[in-house]
Amino acid sequence: MVLPNWLASRGFGRAGRGGTASIASKPSRTAFALDAQVTPNPPHEPELDPPFEVVEPVRLASPLVFSSPHSGNVYPRRFLEAARLDEAALRRSEDAFVDSLFGGVTALGAPLIKARFPRAYLDLNREPYELDPHMFEGRLPAFANTRSLRVAGGLGTIARVAGQSQEIYARRVPVEEAIERIEKLYKPYHACLRGLIDRARQVFGIAVLVDCHSMPSGTLRQGQTKLFTMPQKPDFVVGDRYGTSCDPDFVDAVEYELRRRGYDVQRNKPYAGGFITEHYGNPAGECHAMQIEVSRALYMDERTLSKGERFAEVAADLAKIAVALADAATARRDRHCAAAE
């Protein structure tokens, strides 16, 4: 089975309408969880049912898998009531519109998984239990990672700060609430992502995960409407964990196509890839992972959080980059098959 039925048979399936198939995001009994079997649960919050979506192509034709973990913009009512920041301030941490920006890849035969909840609520690009003990009421599990640099910066699995290091919560969060978010949102997302990657390897002999993100071109100071420009960032940053998560030929192909279209591109600096890139990237096992960061100034108005005039142009270019990446992956697979004969 190479179509949505593959995941449907594992409890993730319901067919969508129109030109793509939308895989249901409710957890199921599957072997793809990070550290525990995922079992069916009621939704964590009514607004987050489903908590994420997989947009499937009509025909699976590519070994690429696209993930947009930070573009969610559904803010549960209880979360907003517990926050000291308003929704507008919280939205500054979103990778706004990134799921739409990369949406053209489904027409090329690749799936796209995207979170509906925001990263300020739960960050999928962290370890599952990367938690700051000072944020929570109650004792964290002994296995929680409380000493990472990301936790120290307030940006763990459940973030303490948003925007310009502004505290999110008005009071401590119950530990039970944190664990429930991880069990009902984080683990099912990663379980489904692992299923998509494993399917690509089974069907094509290789999988290439593209973790899709955006980066601010500057910063907005609280209470200001003018954009204060920081040191100039490139248009794109392609991260491969300094060559450990992805075949360099794939990163070369992406960078070449971007530069050919006039974009300024850097590799690994200032973003080399986070937990998702590191966790899933295993080139020796023909599972490659890269992170692509797009400057928000390219495709949106960072002040008003609205799509910009170049949105369609950048989206079209990213679809073309996906074609070049898929071609590079297929060429690598064919070389390996020929060598094995």
N, C-alpha and C positions, 0 to 999 in steps of 0.2 A: 504494500500500500504506500503510495507516494504522494497522496493528496491530503486534504484535511481529514480524511477518514483515518489516517495514521494516528493523529492525536485524538480524534474522536473515540477510537477504540480503547484509548487509555483514559477516558473519562473527561477529556477537555472539549468534546466536540458539540457544536451546534452550527448548522450552516447559516451563513449570513445572506443578505440580499444583494442583488446587483452584480458588479463585476468581480467582487472579491468574496472570499468566505471568511467570516469572523468566528474565531474559535472562542468558545466560552471560557471565562477566566476563573470559574469557581474551581477550587482544588479538588483533586480526586485521589484515589489510591494509586500511587505511582512510585517507581523506584528512583525518581529524578530529584528528590529533595536533597538539600545540602547535607543535613546531618540527622534527619529524621523523616520517617514516612509521612507524607501529607495525606490527611483524611478529610472527607467533606465536613465543612463547617458552615454555620450561618454567617451572613455578612458581618463584618466588623462594625460598620456604620451603614445605615440605609442608603446614604448618598454614594457609597462605594460598592454597590452591587450592580455590575461586577467591578472589581478593583483594578482590572487591567483588561486589555483587548489585544488579540492577535488578528491582524489583517492578513489573510492568506491570499496568495495569487490564485487565479482561476486554474492555472496549470503550474505545478512546481517545476521550474526549469533552471534553477540556479543553486549553487552550493552556498550562497550568501544568506546570512541571517542578520536582520537589523533589529537593534534594541534601542528604545528611547525611554530611559528610566526616570528622567527628570522633567519631562514636559507635561506632567499631570497638573490639572488646574481645578480639580474638584475638592473644595475645602469643606470638610464635615462641620456641621453646625456646632457640635460639642467642642471641636478643636478651636474654632474661632472664639467661642465663649471663654475658653481657658487661656487664650493668648492675650498678651499685653499689646501686641501689634495688630493693626487692622489688616484686612485682606490685601490692600494695595501695597503695604510694606512687605508682607509675606511673599507677594508675587515677584518681588525683585530677585528672589533666588531661583525662580523657574527658568528652565530652558524653554522659554515660550516659543510655541509653534514649531519646535524641532520635529515633532511627529509628522506634521504636515509638510515640512521642508523636505523630508526624506520619503514622503508618501509615494512618490512615483516609482519606488523600487518594486512595489507589488505588481505593477504592469510588466515588469521585466522577469517575473517568475520567482521572486524572493519574498519571504514573509517578513512582517514588521510587528514586533511586540511593543506595546506602549502602556505605561502606567497611567491610571486616571487620577491617582492621589498625588499630591505635590511632594517634592523632596523635603520641604520644611516639616512635613508630617512624618515621613519615613523615607530614608535614603537607601535606595537599592544598590548603590555603588559603594557600599561599605561592607565589612564583615557582618554576619547576621547579629552578633551581640557586641558590637563596638559601642559601649555605653558609658556615659559619665555618671558616676555614682552620686555626685552632688545634685543631679537633676531630679532624682527620684525619691519618693517616699516609700521606704521599705528596702530590703536587702536584695541586691542583684544576685543572680546565680553565680556560683564560684567560677564558672568557665567564662564569664563575660570578660572581654578585653577592655579594661578601664584605663590603660596607660598608653594608648597609641597617640601619635602626634595629632591625628584628626580629632580624637576626643579632647585633647588638650586645647585645641582651637575652637571647641564648641560645635564641631561638625561630625559627630558620630552617626550611628545608624538612626537614632532619633536626635535631631540637631537641637542644640541649646540656643544658637544664635542664627540670625538671618540678616541679609543685607550687610550693612556696615557694622557688623558685630553687635547687633541689637538683640537683646534677650527676647526670646519668643514667648516664654511662659510667665504668667503672673505668679504662679506658685509651683511647688514641686508636683511632678507627675507620679501617680501611683505605679509601682513596679508592675503590677498586674496589667495595667494599661499598655505599658511598653512591650511586655511579653506577648500580649494579645495581638498587637500590631505586627510583630514579627511572625507569629504563627499563622495569622490569617491573611497577611498581605505579602510580606517579604518572601516567605518560603514558597507559597504557590507561584509567585512570579518567577522565581529562580527555577522551580521545578518545571514550569512550562518552557522557559528559555532553554534549559538543558535538553528537554524533549525535542525542541526544534533543531538544536545543534546535532543531537544524536541522529535525528532523521536525515539531516543533510549528509552526514558521514555515511550512513547506510545506503542512501540512494546514489550519491555522487562519489563516494570514496574520499571526500574531503569536505570540510566545513570552514567557512570564514565568517566570523562574527564581527560586525561593525557596530560599535557602541557609539550612539549619536548624542552629541552634546552641543551646547553653545556657551560662549564666553563673553563677558561684558567687555566693551572696548574702553570703558572708563568707569567712574563711580558717581553715583548721585548722593550728595550729602543730605542728611535728614533736613526736611523743611525747605530744600532748594529745588528749583525747577531747571536750573542750568546744569549741563553735563560738564563735570570737571575731568579733563582728560588726564589719564595716567600715562606712563611711558607707552609708546606706540606698540600695540600688539599686532601680530600678523592677521591675515584674513582667515587662515586655517592653521590648526596645529594637529598633526597626525602623531598619535602616540602608540608605541609598540613595546613599552616597558624596556626601552633601550635594547631592542633587538631580541628580547626573550619570549615574546608572546606571539610573534607573527613572522612568517617568512619575509625577509627584506625585499624580495621581488614584488610582493604585494604592496608594500608601503611605497616602494619606488614607483609603481604603476599609478597609484593614487596621486602622489606628489607631482609626477610628470604631467598628468592630465590637468590637474589644478593649475600648475604654472603655465601650461600651454594656453589656458584660458585667461591668463593675466592676473591670477591671484598670488598674493604673497603667502608662502607656506613655510612653516618650521616643523621640525620633528622633535618630539619629546619635551620641548621647552616652550612654555612653562608647564605643559601638561603631558605627562608620559603615559597616562592611563591609570585608572583606579582599580578597585577590587574586581570589577567585572572583567576587565582586560587581563588582569593578572590571574584570576581564578580559572577562566575558561581557556586561556591561551596555552596550547600544548602542541607546538609545531611538530614535535617528534611523533605525535599521535594523529597528525593531519587535522588538528583542530587549531585554527589560527584566529587570533583576536586582535583588533586594533580599535583605537578610540579616535574619533574625528570631532574636533572642536571647531565650531563656526563662529566667527565674530558676529555678535548681534547687530552691529552697525551695518553689516552687509544687507540684511534682510528685514530689519524691523526698526521702529522708532523706540529707542530704549527709554525715552522719557514717558511716552504715552502707552507703552506696551501694546503697540499695534503693528500690523504688517507694513513693511515699507514698499517703496516703488519697485525695488529690485527682487522682491520675493520670488516671483515666477521665474525670473532669469536664474537666480541661484538654485532654485529647486530643479530646473531643467539641467543645469550643469551637474548637479549631484547625481541625477539619474544617469547621465553620460559617464560619470566617474564610476558608477556601479557597474555599468557594462564593461568598462576596461578592467575592473577588479575581477569580475566573473570570468572574463577571458583569461586573465593571468592565472586564476585558480584552476581553470580547466586545462590550460597548457601544462601546469605543474603536474596535475593528475595524469595527463597523457604521457608525459615524459617518464614518470615513475612506472606506469603500466608497460611502456615499451621496454624499459630497463629490466623489468621483471620477466619478460618473455624470453 
